[in-house]
Amino acid sequence: MDEKIFDDGENAYFSNLPIKAMVEEIRKANIPASISNTAGTYVCNHIMYGLMYLINKRYNHIRGGFIHVPFLPEQVLIRANTPYMNLEMISKALTLAVKAAINNKEDKKNAEGSIC
């Protein structure tokens, strides 16, 4: 906590996946999706940072990123007003994301993301 993950790492890394193309494909299937340029501040961030650090330092010929998925319906029974999605839809969205990553070497050039 409050320490660098790797002393020789950058302050931040961004996904090198075509994230706009991935979100576009998921939305075409009427599945909600959005771009976030942060993996959060705990385990998700640590995993994303570690992956992108490794890509940057050793495997710069591969692409990587992090995808948050919603809770399953049964996981929100005691969490009021928490977004959720059924497993079939999550699986379909992830499949579409992978296909878009394979089919798009470059990302789309449209404005995308969230406003704070």
Secondary structure as the mmCIF struct_conf table of DSSP 4:
data_model
#
loop_
_struct_conf.conf_type_id
_struct_conf.id
_struct_conf.beg_label_comp_id
_struct_conf.beg_label_asym_id
_struct_conf.beg_label_seq_id
_struct_conf.end_label_comp_id
_struct_conf.end_label_asym_id
_struct_conf.end_label_seq_id
BEND BEND1 GLU A 3 GLU A 3
BEND BEND2 ILE A 5 PHE A 6
TURN_TY1_P TURN_TY1_P1 ASP A 7 ASP A 8
BEND BEND3 GLY A 9 GLY A 9
BEND BEND4 ASN A 11 ASN A 11
BEND BEND5 LEU A 17 LEU A 17
HELX_RH_AL_P HELX_RH_AL_P1 ILE A 19 LYS A 28
TURN_TY1_P TURN_TY1_P2 ALA A 29 ASN A 30
BEND BEND6 ASN A 37 ASN A 37
BEND BEND7 THR A 41 TYR A 42
HELX_RH_AL_P HELX_RH_AL_P2 VAL A 43 LYS A 57
TURN_TY1_P TURN_TY1_P3 ARG A 58 ARG A 58
TURN_TY1_P TURN_TY1_P4 ASN A 60 HIS A 61
BEND BEND8 ILE A 62 ILE A 62
HELX_LH_PP_P HELX_LH_PP_P1 PRO A 70 PRO A 70
STRN STRN1 PHE A 71 PHE A 71
HELX_LH_PP_P HELX_LH_PP_P2 LEU A 72 LEU A 72
HELX_RH_3T_P HELX_RH_3T_P1 PRO A 73 GLN A 75
BEND BEND9 VAL A 76 VAL A 76
TURN_TY1_P TURN_TY1_P5 LEU A 77 ILE A 78
BEND BEND10 ARG A 79 ARG A 79
TURN_TY1_P TURN_TY1_P6 ALA A 80 ASN A 81
STRN STRN2 TYR A 84 TYR A 84
HELX_RH_AL_P HELX_RH_AL_P3 LEU A 87 ASN A 103
BEND BEND11 LYS A 105 GLU A 106
BEND BEND12 ASN A 110 ASN A 110
#
